[in-house]
Amino acid sequence: MNAARFAFNRTSIHRTNSDFFGAQDVGINIYDYMPKYLLLNVTPNGFQIGGGTENEARFKTNTYQLSDDLTLIRGQHQFVVGGNWAHWTSFSTANVRSPGQLTVGNTVTGLALGDFLTGRLSGAIGLQQSAPNFLEMKQTYVALYAQDTWRASPRVTINYGLRWEPFLPQQITNNAVYNFDLARFQQGVKSTVYKNAPAGLYYPGDSGFPTEAGQNPVWTNIGPRAGLSWDPTGGGRTSVRASYGRSFDFVNGQFHLNTSNAPPWGDEIRVNNPPGGLDNPFVGATQPNIFPTPTASPDVVFTTFGPYLSLNYDMKTPYVDLWNVTVERQLSASWVVSAGYVGSHTANILESTPLNNANPAVTVARDVNGNVLPNGTCNPAGAAAAFQTCMTQFVNQRRPIYLANPAVGQYYGALDAYVTDGTQRYNGMLLTIGRRSARGLTVNANYTLSHCFGSPDGSGGGTANLGTGYNDPNNPHFDDGNCVSDRRHVFTLTAGAETPQFERRAARAVASGWRLFGSLRALSAPFLTVTPGSDRALNGQAATQRVNQASDTVYADDSIDPVTGGRRFLLSSGFAQPAFGTFGTLGRNSIEGIGSKSVDISLTRAFHLGGSRMLEFRGEAFNALNWLLWLQPGQAQQNLAPNLALTSATFGQILAAGDPRILQFALKYVF
């Protein structure tokens, strides 16, 4: 038997926003590509105006897919060979940072609202701005496979096969892709495509650059698959199943949206501790105001301290090895129990590593001519806040590429490189007991005990960004920790019951055919990371830094704060800020958060009105017992404070909860 399939899908999304007022309307002297839209975040414990991912944007994707499968049965074997081909194109344009993301912190007065009223911007990235970002890409996927299902005996079935999945990298058709090479920078080798690009950068069209992808294809991806099903007793009531398989993965269609948001296209800039404050962020800053930027051309002038997310030519393909063993036993005609083990090893996870983080040992900032910049001498023996502010303001002049060659290094700000060295391991035990539908009652219960540990989850499933990768490029394992999805204990109970068909007409009309279903889901806590809330390492990458643990007692008494109404969950005294220029020693995702549980119920019945007419009633209750479903510290609705930052006034408090009981009712008429 041969089966061929073809599919086409198109999505066209136009995201819009409501205009209100822009930066210049309220006296902020920056250029705004959206004149009636403002991005302002006052944090912690402040407010937010506008959202970079909630404004004008367009996303268009066309997807084509073709597959063919041929099945042959020969004796005790069922052979299947087949292939898949897919091709998709994507066009994206958005204004995530084009209005200019203004951030007010608490670095001057100690209160975010105090800094806002005095017009001071954050001591970290007070202003982050770029031109509107564009991405045009296309990608092709090809796979071939062959497998055999062999009934080796009446009690044993074996399945085995191979799947070939070469990695064909995305082609960025507007050429907004590049590669940085330190050796080329050191040798002064420049691009022939953009003659003003700083030494070290290569683009499509330069000799040796892999097409429009910036990566070489990988042709050797072969994934084996094997499975076994065994009836050890021959009675058909017990089964043992085991399997193993390797699967490959690749990034989504918008993965390079921030990669391309660099000179000479997006021209993103980051201004740390803007001296001009909220009124005039560029006044006195080492980063000039470059907006509006010119259109990219061979002669375009590159902006200083540009941000770059560099590809590597030879990147490995992420893959997952997955194996499991399950024993299932039928106890009676209705009851079944099973016990299983599931394990996996994920390799080649896409991570990013910093290549140009600032040197915390450099305390004197100089211009490209070697002259000390005004206020560019930072005193480690002075006030801690003043020292940190000074070091943050001159973060770009402390970067190693600038220190090695200021004339060229002035064009490099934050610079990260994609790597594929992340790994994670998962081990889980799954226990199940179930009662199949009998006499109108169905019950199923599952319990999972598991653990996932390894590298950060990486950026292969989302859109990568600068400053979110490894803390220490020389020690990637420094950031190993519990996975974001790690839940040690998960229990699920589902049950359903249906009233019988009564013989008497009145009883049958009123009470027959009602179906009641319910589910209980209880999860142990995720794991949390406590952050300093500022750039304690003085390297310009504050987002992923961590604190020290100062005490074994890190949990509070769960009392309610009378001012915020939040639940006190973590104690600030249990943690300490690392010394300036050092990394905190607390592990990533090492503090256990709060678990959750919920009960959902539904009640349905269909009333037959004759012929094809039917009236169906449905009533549903979500969180039926109205439990207070606390969220995690730092997890919030309405953009509440990031209270896993040790500097937050509400550190360790849970300030938001999930939905209360929700009831909904519906009637459906079918005719």
C-alpha positions as CSV (number, residue, x, y, z in Angstrom):
1,M,0.0,0.0,0.0
2,N,1.3,3.4,-0.9
3,A,0.1,6.7,0.7
4,A,1.1,10.1,-0.6
5,R,0.1,13.4,1.1
6,F,0.5,17.1,0.2
7,A,-0.3,20.0,2.5
8,F,-0.1,23.8,2.2
9,N,-0.7,26.3,5.0
10,R,-0.5,30.1,5.1
11,T,-0.6,32.3,8.2
12,S,-0.8,36.1,7.9
13,I,-0.8,38.0,11.2
14,H,-1.1,41.7,11.6
15,R,-0.7,42.8,15.2
16,T,-1.9,46.4,15.9
17,N,-1.9,48.7,18.8
18,S,-3.8,51.8,20.0
19,D,-1.9,55.0,19.9
20,F,-1.7,57.2,22.9
21,F,1.4,59.4,23.2
22,G,5.1,59.1,22.4
23,A,8.3,60.0,24.1
24,Q,8.6,63.4,22.5
25,D,5.0,64.2,23.5
26,V,6.1,64.1,27.2
27,G,9.5,65.8,26.7
28,I,11.8,62.8,26.3
29,N,14.3,63.7,23.6
30,I,14.7,60.4,21.6
31,Y,13.6,59.5,18.1
32,D,10.5,57.4,18.0
33,Y,9.7,55.2,14.9
34,M,6.2,55.0,16.4
35,P,5.4,58.7,17.3
36,K,2.4,57.9,19.4
37,Y,3.6,54.9,21.4
38,L,5.8,54.9,24.5
39,L,7.8,52.0,26.1
40,L,8.4,52.8,29.8
41,N,9.0,50.4,32.6
42,V,9.4,51.6,36.2
43,T,10.6,48.6,38.2
44,P,10.5,47.2,40.9
45,N,7.1,48.1,42.4
46,G,6.3,50.6,39.7
47,F,4.3,50.5,36.5
48,Q,4.7,49.8,32.8
49,I,3.5,51.8,29.8
50,G,3.4,50.0,26.4
51,G,4.8,46.7,25.4
52,G,7.3,45.9,22.8
53,T,5.5,42.6,21.8
54,E,2.1,44.2,21.8
55,N,2.5,46.8,19.2
56,E,2.5,47.1,15.4
57,A,3.9,44.0,13.7
58,R,3.3,41.6,10.8
59,F,4.2,37.9,10.4
60,K,3.6,36.0,7.2
61,T,4.5,32.3,6.8
62,N,3.9,29.9,3.9
63,T,4.4,26.2,4.5
64,Y,4.5,23.3,1.9
65,Q,4.8,19.7,2.8
66,L,4.9,16.4,0.9
67,S,5.2,12.9,2.2
68,D,5.1,9.4,0.8
69,D,4.9,6.1,2.6
70,L,5.1,2.6,1.1
71,T,4.0,-0.4,3.2
72,L,4.9,-4.0,2.3
73,I,3.8,-7.1,4.2
74,R,5.9,-10.2,3.7
75,G,5.2,-13.1,6.1
76,Q,5.8,-12.0,9.7
77,H,7.3,-8.7,8.6
78,Q,5.7,-5.4,7.8
79,F,8.2,-3.1,6.0
80,V,7.6,0.6,5.7
81,V,9.8,3.0,3.7
82,G,9.0,6.7,3.2
83,G,10.2,10.2,3.1
84,N,9.2,13.8,4.0
85,W,9.9,17.1,2.3
86,A,8.9,20.4,3.7
87,H,9.6,24.0,2.8
88,W,8.6,27.2,4.5
89,T,9.1,30.9,4.1
90,S,8.6,33.5,6.7
91,F,8.5,37.3,6.7
92,S,8.5,39.3,10.0
93,T,8.6,42.9,10.8
94,A,8.1,44.3,14.3
95,N,8.8,47.3,16.5
96,V,9.9,45.5,19.7
97,R,12.4,48.2,20.6
98,S,12.0,50.9,17.9
99,P,10.1,53.3,20.2
100,G,13.0,53.1,22.6
101,Q,12.6,50.9,25.8
102,L,13.1,53.3,28.8
103,T,13.7,51.6,32.1
104,V,13.6,53.3,35.5
105,G,15.2,51.4,38.4
106,N,15.9,52.2,42.0
107,T,19.6,53.0,41.7
108,V,19.5,56.7,42.8
109,T,16.9,57.2,45.5
110,G,16.4,53.5,46.4
111,L,12.8,53.6,45.2
112,A,11.8,53.1,41.6
113,L,9.0,55.7,41.9
114,G,11.5,58.1,43.5
115,D,13.9,57.6,40.5
116,F,11.0,58.2,38.1
117,L,9.9,61.5,39.8
118,T,13.5,62.7,39.7
119,G,13.9,61.6,36.1
120,R,16.7,59.1,36.5
121,L,17.0,56.0,34.3
122,S,18.2,52.6,35.4
123,G,21.8,52.0,36.3
124,A,21.9,49.0,34.0
125,I,20.3,49.4,30.6
126,G,18.3,52.6,31.0
127,L,17.6,52.9,27.2
128,Q,17.5,50.1,24.7
129,Q,16.6,51.1,21.2
130,S,16.8,49.9,17.6
131,A,15.3,50.4,14.2
132,P,12.3,48.3,13.3
133,N,13.4,44.7,13.0
134,F,12.9,42.7,9.8
135,L,13.5,39.0,9.1
136,E,13.0,37.2,5.8
137,M,13.9,33.5,5.9
138,K,13.3,30.2,4.1
139,Q,14.1,26.7,5.1
140,T,13.9,23.2,3.7
141,Y,13.5,19.9,5.6
142,V,14.1,16.5,4.2
143,A,13.9,13.1,5.8
144,L,14.0,9.4,4.7
145,Y,13.2,6.4,6.8
146,A,12.9,2.6,6.7
147,Q,11.5,0.3,9.4
148,D,10.4,-3.2,10.0
149,T,7.8,-4.6,12.4
150,W,8.6,-8.2,12.9
151,R,6.2,-10.6,14.7
152,A,9.0,-12.9,15.9
153,S,6.6,-15.2,17.8
154,P,3.0,-15.1,19.1
155,R,4.4,-13.5,22.3
156,V,7.1,-11.2,20.9
157,T,7.0,-8.3,18.4
158,I,10.1,-6.3,17.5
159,N,10.2,-3.0,15.7
160,Y,13.4,-1.4,14.4
161,G,14.4,1.2,11.8
162,L,16.5,4.2,10.8
163,R,15.6,7.8,10.0
164,W,17.9,10.1,8.1
165,E,17.3,13.8,8.9
166,P,20.0,16.1,7.5
167,F,20.2,19.6,9.0
168,L,19.6,22.2,6.3
169,P,20.1,25.6,8.0
170,Q,17.8,28.6,7.5
171,Q,18.6,30.9,4.6
172,I,18.2,34.5,5.6
173,T,17.1,35.9,2.3
174,N,17.6,39.6,3.2
175,N,21.2,38.7,4.1
176,A,20.8,39.9,7.7
177,V,23.2,37.3,9.1
178,Y,26.8,37.4,10.0
179,N,29.7,35.7,11.7
180,F,32.3,37.1,14.1
181,D,35.8,35.5,14.2
182,L,38.3,36.7,16.8
183,A,41.3,35.7,14.7
184,R,40.0,37.9,11.8
185,F,39.6,40.8,14.3
186,Q,43.1,40.3,15.5
187,Q,44.5,40.2,12.0
188,G,42.4,43.2,10.9
189,V,40.5,41.3,8.2
190,K,37.4,43.2,7.0
191,S,34.3,42.3,5.0
192,T,34.2,43.1,1.3
193,V,30.4,43.4,1.4
194,Y,30.1,46.2,4.0
195,K,33.4,48.2,3.7
196,N,32.8,50.1,6.9
197,A,32.1,47.0,9.0
198,P,34.6,46.5,11.8
199,A,37.3,43.9,11.4
200,G,36.2,40.4,12.4
201,L,32.7,40.4,10.9
202,Y,31.8,38.4,7.7
203,Y,28.6,38.5,5.8
204,P,26.9,36.6,2.9
205,G,29.0,37.4,-0.2
206,D,32.3,37.3,1.7
207,S,34.6,34.5,0.7
208,G,34.0,31.4,2.7
209,F,30.6,32.5,4.2
210,P,28.1,29.6,3.9
211,T,25.4,30.9,1.5
212,E,22.8,33.0,3.2
213,A,22.7,30.8,6.3
214,G,26.0,31.5,8.2
215,Q,26.0,27.7,9.0
216,N,27.1,24.6,7.2
217,P,24.6,21.8,6.6
218,V,24.9,18.6,8.5
219,W,24.4,15.5,6.4
220,T,25.2,12.7,8.9
221,N,22.1,12.9,11.2
222,I,20.8,9.3,11.5
223,G,18.4,8.4,14.2
224,P,17.9,4.7,15.1
225,R,14.6,3.4,16.5
226,A,14.0,0.1,18.2
227,G,11.0,-1.3,20.2
228,L,10.0,-4.6,21.8
229,S,6.6,-5.9,23.0
230,W,6.6,-9.1,25.0
231,D,3.9,-11.2,26.6
232,P,5.8,-13.1,29.2
233,T,3.0,-15.4,30.3
234,G,1.2,-16.0,27.0
235,G,-2.1,-15.3,28.6
236,G,-2.6,-11.9,27.2
237,R,-2.9,-10.2,30.6
238,T,0.7,-9.0,31.1
239,S,2.9,-7.1,28.7
240,V,6.4,-5.7,28.8
241,R,7.3,-2.9,26.4
242,A,10.6,-1.2,25.8
243,S,11.8,1.3,23.2
244,Y,14.6,3.5,22.2
245,G,14.8,6.3,19.7
246,R,16.9,9.3,18.6
247,S,15.1,12.4,17.3
248,F,16.7,15.6,15.9
249,D,15.4,19.1,16.2
250,F,15.9,22.5,14.6
251,V,15.0,26.1,15.5
252,N,11.8,27.9,14.8
253,G,11.3,30.3,11.9
254,Q,11.8,33.5,13.9
255,F,14.9,32.4,15.8
256,H,17.1,35.0,14.1
257,L,14.8,37.9,14.7
258,N,17.2,39.4,17.3
259,T,20.3,38.1,15.5
260,S,19.5,40.4,12.7
261,N,18.7,43.3,15.0
262,A,22.3,44.5,14.7
263,P,24.2,47.0,12.6
264,P,23.8,47.7,9.7
265,W,20.1,46.6,9.8
266,G,18.5,47.0,13.2
267,D,21.3,49.1,14.8
268,E,20.3,48.3,18.3
269,I,22.0,50.4,21.0
270,R,22.1,50.0,24.8
271,V,22.8,53.0,27.1
272,N,23.8,52.1,30.6
273,N,23.1,54.6,33.4
274,P,22.2,57.5,30.9
275,P,23.7,60.7,32.4
276,G,21.0,62.8,30.8
277,G,18.3,61.0,32.6
278,L,14.7,60.6,31.4
279,D,14.6,64.0,29.7
280,N,17.6,63.5,27.5
281,P,19.1,60.0,27.7
282,F,21.9,60.6,25.2
283,V,23.3,63.8,26.7
284,G,26.7,62.9,28.2
285,A,26.5,59.3,27.2
286,T,29.3,57.5,25.5
287,Q,26.8,56.1,23.0
288,P,25.7,58.8,20.5
289,N,22.1,59.1,19.2
290,I,22.1,57.3,15.9
291,F,18.4,57.4,15.1
292,P,16.9,57.4,12.6
293,T,19.4,55.1,11.0
294,P,20.2,55.0,7.3
295,T,19.3,52.1,5.0
296,A,21.8,49.3,4.9
297,S,24.1,49.6,1.9
298,P,27.7,48.7,1.0
299,D,28.8,52.2,2.2
300,V,26.6,52.4,5.3
301,V,28.4,53.8,8.4
302,F,28.4,51.3,11.3
303,T,27.3,52.5,14.7
304,T,29.5,52.3,17.8
305,F,29.1,49.6,20.4
306,G,26.6,47.6,18.3
307,P,25.2,44.4,19.7
308,Y,25.9,41.1,17.9
309,L,24.6,37.5,18.2
310,S,27.2,35.6,16.1
311,L,26.6,32.3,14.4
312,N,29.2,29.6,14.1
313,Y,29.8,27.9,10.8
314,D,29.8,24.4,12.2
315,M,27.0,24.0,14.7
316,K,25.8,20.6,15.7
317,T,22.2,19.5,15.4
318,P,20.2,19.2,18.7
319,Y,18.9,15.7,19.4
320,V,17.1,13.7,22.1
321,D,17.8,10.1,23.0
322,L,14.6,8.7,24.6
323,W,14.1,5.3,26.1
324,N,11.5,3.6,28.2
325,V,10.4,0.3,29.8
326,T,6.8,-0.4,30.9
327,V,5.2,-3.4,32.5
328,E,1.4,-3.5,32.3
329,R,-0.9,-6.0,34.0
330,Q,-4.7,-6.5,33.6
331,L,-6.0,-7.4,37.1
332,S,-9.6,-8.0,36.0
333,A,-11.9,-7.3,33.2
334,S,-12.0,-3.6,34.3
335,W,-8.8,-2.8,36.2
336,V,-5.4,-2.3,34.7
337,V,-2.1,-1.3,36.4
338,S,1.3,-0.4,35.0
339,A,4.7,0.7,36.1
340,G,7.2,2.4,33.8
341,Y,10.5,4.1,33.5
342,V,11.3,6.9,31.1
343,G,14.7,8.4,30.5
344,S,16.1,10.9,28.1
345,H,19.4,12.6,27.2
346,T,19.2,15.8,25.2
347,A,22.4,17.0,23.6
348,N,23.6,19.9,21.4
349,I,21.2,22.3,23.0
350,L,21.5,25.7,21.5
351,E,23.1,28.1,24.0
352,S,24.9,31.4,23.7
353,T,28.2,32.3,25.3
354,P,29.6,35.9,25.8
355,L,32.7,36.9,23.8
356,N,32.9,40.5,24.9
357,N,31.7,40.9,28.5
358,A,33.3,43.8,30.4
359,N,36.4,43.2,32.5
360,P,35.5,43.9,36.2
361,A,39.2,44.5,37.0
362,V,39.4,47.6,34.7
363,T,38.4,50.7,36.7
364,V,39.6,53.5,34.4
365,A,37.7,54.2,31.2
366,R,39.5,55.8,28.3
367,D,38.5,57.0,24.8
368,V,39.9,55.7,21.6
369,N,42.9,58.0,21.9
370,G,43.8,56.7,25.3
371,N,42.5,59.8,27.3
372,V,40.6,59.2,30.5
373,L,36.9,59.9,29.9
374,P,35.2,62.5,32.1
375,N,34.2,60.8,35.4
376,G,35.8,57.7,33.9
377,T,37.8,56.8,37.0
378,C,35.8,54.4,39.2
379,N,37.0,54.2,42.8
380,P,36.6,50.6,44.3
381,A,37.3,52.0,47.8
382,G,34.5,54.6,47.6
383,A,30.8,54.2,48.1
384,A,29.5,50.9,46.7
385,A,26.6,52.4,44.9
386,A,28.7,55.1,43.3
387,F,31.4,52.6,42.2
388,Q,28.8,50.3,40.6
389,T,27.1,53.2,38.8
390,C,30.4,54.4,37.4
391,M,31.4,50.9,36.3
392,T,28.0,50.4,34.6
393,Q,28.2,53.7,32.8
394,F,31.5,52.8,31.2
395,V,30.8,49.2,30.6
396,N,31.6,49.4,26.8
397,Q,35.0,50.9,27.5
398,R,35.8,47.9,29.7
399,R,35.1,45.2,27.1
400,P,38.1,43.1,26.0
401,I,37.8,43.9,22.3
402,Y,37.8,47.6,23.0
403,L,40.8,47.3,25.3
404,A,42.7,45.3,22.7
405,N,42.0,47.8,19.9
406,P,39.9,50.8,20.8
407,A,39.8,52.1,17.2
408,V,38.0,49.0,16.1
409,G,36.7,47.8,19.4
410,Q,34.5,50.9,19.7
411,Y,32.1,49.3,17.2
412,Y,31.5,46.2,19.4
413,G,29.2,46.3,22.4
414,A,27.7,43.1,23.8
415,L,28.8,40.2,21.6
416,D,27.6,36.7,22.1
417,A,28.1,33.5,20.0
418,Y,25.8,30.6,19.5
419,V,27.1,27.3,20.7
420,T,25.6,23.8,20.7
421,D,27.1,22.3,23.9
422,G,24.1,22.2,26.2
423,T,22.9,18.9,27.7
424,Q,20.1,17.8,29.9
425,R,19.1,14.4,31.5
426,Y,15.7,13.3,32.6
427,N,14.7,10.2,34.6
428,G,11.1,9.4,35.6
429,M,9.0,6.7,37.1
430,L,5.4,6.5,36.1
431,L,2.8,4.5,38.0
432,T,-0.8,4.1,36.6
433,I,-4.0,2.4,37.8
434,G,-7.1,2.6,35.7
435,R,-10.7,1.3,35.7
436,R,-12.1,1.0,32.2
437,S,-15.6,2.0,31.6
438,A,-17.8,-0.4,33.4
439,R,-21.3,0.2,34.8
440,G,-20.9,3.8,33.9
441,L,-17.8,4.4,36.0
442,T,-14.3,5.2,34.7
443,V,-11.3,6.0,36.9
444,N,-7.7,6.7,36.0
445,A,-4.8,7.7,38.3
446,N,-1.2,8.5,37.5
447,Y,1.8,9.3,39.6
448,T,5.2,10.5,38.3
449,L,8.4,10.8,40.2
450,S,11.0,12.5,38.0
451,H,14.1,14.7,37.9
452,C,15.5,16.8,35.0
453,F,18.9,18.4,35.4
454,G,21.5,20.0,33.1
455,S,22.3,23.1,31.0
456,P,19.9,26.1,30.7
457,D,16.9,25.3,28.5
458,G,18.6,27.3,25.7
459,S,17.0,29.4,23.0
460,G,16.3,26.8,20.3
461,G,12.6,26.9,21.1
462,G,12.2,30.7,21.2
463,T,13.8,33.8,20.0
464,A,17.4,34.2,21.2
465,N,18.5,37.4,22.9
466,L,21.8,39.0,24.0
467,G,22.9,38.7,27.6
468,T,20.9,35.6,28.5
469,G,23.6,33.0,27.9
470,Y,26.4,31.5,30.0
471,N,27.8,33.6,32.9
472,D,31.3,32.1,32.6
473,P,32.3,31.3,29.0
474,N,35.2,29.2,30.4
475,N,32.9,27.1,32.6
476,P,29.5,26.4,30.9
477,H,28.7,23.9,33.7
478,F,28.6,26.8,36.2
479,D,25.1,27.4,35.0
480,D,23.9,23.7,35.3
481,G,20.8,23.3,37.4
482,N,17.3,21.9,37.6
483,C,15.3,22.2,34.4
484,V,12.6,24.9,34.2
485,S,10.1,22.2,33.6
486,D,11.3,20.0,36.5
487,R,8.5,18.8,38.8
488,R,9.6,16.0,41.2
489,H,6.0,14.8,41.9
490,V,3.0,14.9,39.6
491,F,-0.3,13.3,40.5
492,T,-3.4,13.2,38.3
493,L,-6.7,11.6,39.0
494,T,-9.6,11.6,36.5
495,A,-13.0,10.0,37.0
496,G,-16.2,9.9,35.1
497,A,-19.7,8.5,35.8
498,E,-22.8,8.2,33.8
499,T,-26.3,7.7,35.2
500,P,-28.1,4.5,33.9
501,Q,-31.0,4.4,31.5
502,F,-34.0,4.1,33.8
503,E,-37.0,2.1,32.7
504,R,-39.8,4.4,33.8
505,R,-40.4,7.2,31.4
506,A,-40.4,10.1,33.9
507,A,-37.2,8.9,35.5
508,R,-35.5,8.3,32.2
509,A,-36.4,11.8,31.0
510,V,-35.1,13.5,34.2
511,A,-32.2,11.4,35.4
512,S,-30.8,9.2,32.5
513,G,-27.8,10.0,30.5
514,W,-26.1,12.6,32.8
515,R,-22.3,12.4,32.6
516,L,-20.1,13.8,35.4
517,F,-16.4,14.1,34.9
518,G,-13.8,15.4,37.3
519,S,-10.0,15.7,37.5
520,L,-7.6,16.4,40.2
521,R,-4.0,17.6,39.3
522,A,-1.4,18.2,42.0
523,L,2.2,19.2,41.2
524,S,5.2,19.7,43.4
525,A,7.0,23.1,43.1
526,P,9.2,24.3,40.3
527,F,12.6,25.5,41.1
528,L,13.6,29.2,41.4
529,T,16.7,31.3,40.8
530,V,17.4,34.3,43.1
531,T,19.1,37.1,41.2
532,P,21.1,40.1,42.5
533,G,18.9,42.7,40.8
534,S,21.9,44.6,39.5
535,D,25.2,43.9,37.7
536,R,27.3,42.7,40.7
537,A,29.8,40.9,38.4
538,L,30.4,44.3,36.6
539,N,30.5,42.5,33.3
540,G,27.5,44.1,31.6
541,Q,25.4,40.9,31.8
542,A,23.1,41.2,34.8
543,A,20.1,39.1,33.6
544,T,21.6,35.6,34.4
545,Q,23.7,36.4,37.5
546,R,22.9,34.8,40.9
547,V,23.4,35.5,44.5
548,N,25.1,33.7,47.4
549,Q,23.2,31.6,49.9
550,A,23.9,33.0,53.3
551,S,21.9,30.6,55.5
552,D,20.2,27.2,55.5
553,T,17.0,29.1,56.5
554,V,15.7,30.6,53.3
555,Y,11.9,30.2,53.7
556,A,9.7,32.7,55.4
557,D,6.7,32.0,57.6
558,D,4.1,32.4,54.9
559,S,2.5,35.3,56.7
560,I,0.7,38.1,54.8
561,D,2.5,41.4,54.4
562,P,0.0,44.1,55.6
563,V,1.3,46.7,53.0
564,T,1.5,44.6,49.8
565,G,-0.9,41.8,50.7
566,G,1.7,39.4,49.4
567,R,2.6,36.1,51.0
568,R,6.1,36.1,52.5
569,F,7.7,33.0,51.0
570,L,11.5,33.7,51.0
571,L,13.7,35.4,53.5
572,S,16.1,38.1,52.2
573,S,18.4,37.2,55.1
574,G,18.9,33.8,53.6
575,F,20.8,35.3,50.7
576,A,23.7,37.7,50.2
577,Q,25.0,39.8,47.4
578,P,28.3,38.6,45.9
579,A,31.3,40.9,46.0
580,F,31.7,43.2,43.1
581,G,33.4,41.5,40.2
582,T,32.4,38.0,41.3
583,F,29.7,35.5,40.5
584,G,27.2,34.3,43.1
585,T,27.6,30.7,44.1
586,L,23.9,29.8,44.4
587,G,22.9,27.2,41.8
588,R,20.5,28.0,39.0
589,N,17.0,26.8,39.8
590,S,18.1,25.5,43.2
591,I,15.4,27.0,45.5
592,E,12.1,25.1,45.6
593,G,9.0,27.2,44.9
594,I,5.4,26.5,45.8
595,G,3.4,23.5,44.5
596,S,-0.1,23.7,43.0
597,K,-3.3,21.7,42.9
598,S,-6.7,22.1,41.2
599,V,-10.0,20.3,40.7
600,D,-12.0,20.7,37.5
601,I,-15.5,19.3,37.0
602,S,-17.9,19.0,34.1
603,L,-21.5,17.9,33.9
604,T,-23.1,17.2,30.5
605,R,-26.3,15.7,29.0
606,A,-27.8,15.3,25.5
607,F,-31.6,15.6,25.1
608,H,-32.8,13.9,22.0
609,L,-35.8,15.9,20.5
610,G,-36.6,13.5,17.7
611,G,-35.1,12.9,14.3
612,S,-31.6,14.5,14.1
613,R,-32.5,17.3,16.6
614,M,-30.7,17.3,19.8
615,L,-30.1,19.8,22.7
616,E,-26.9,19.4,24.6
617,F,-26.3,21.0,28.1
618,R,-22.8,21.5,29.5
619,G,-21.8,23.0,32.8
620,E,-18.1,23.3,33.8
621,A,-16.3,24.4,37.0
622,F,-12.6,25.2,36.9
623,N,-10.9,25.3,40.3
624,A,-14.2,23.9,41.5
625,L,-13.1,23.9,45.2
626,N,-12.0,27.6,44.9
627,W,-8.5,26.9,46.3
628,L,-6.2,29.9,46.5
629,L,-3.7,29.1,43.7
630,W,-0.6,31.0,44.6
631,L,1.8,31.8,41.8
632,Q,5.6,31.8,42.3
633,P,7.6,34.7,43.6
634,G,8.6,36.6,40.5
635,Q,5.7,35.1,38.5
636,A,3.0,37.7,38.2
637,Q,0.0,38.9,36.4
638,Q,-0.3,42.6,35.5
639,N,3.5,42.9,35.4
640,L,4.1,42.9,39.1
641,A,7.6,43.3,40.7
642,P,10.4,40.9,39.7
643,N,10.6,39.9,43.3
644,L,13.2,37.2,42.9
645,A,15.7,40.1,42.7
646,L,17.4,40.5,46.0
647,T,17.2,44.3,45.7
648,S,13.4,44.3,45.3
649,A,11.4,45.8,48.2
650,T,9.0,42.9,48.0
651,F,11.7,40.2,47.6
652,G,10.4,36.7,48.1
653,Q,6.8,37.7,48.3
654,I,4.1,36.0,46.2
655,L,2.1,38.9,44.9
656,A,-0.3,37.1,42.5
657,A,-2.6,34.1,42.3
658,G,-4.1,32.1,39.6
659,D,-7.8,32.1,38.7
660,P,-10.5,31.6,41.4
661,R,-13.4,29.3,40.8
662,I,-14.8,29.8,37.3
663,L,-18.2,28.5,36.3
664,Q,-19.5,28.4,32.7
665,F,-22.6,27.0,31.2
666,A,-23.6,26.3,27.6
667,L,-26.5,25.0,25.5
668,K,-26.0,23.6,22.0
669,Y,-28.8,22.9,19.6
670,V,-28.1,20.4,16.8
671,F,-30.6,20.1,13.9
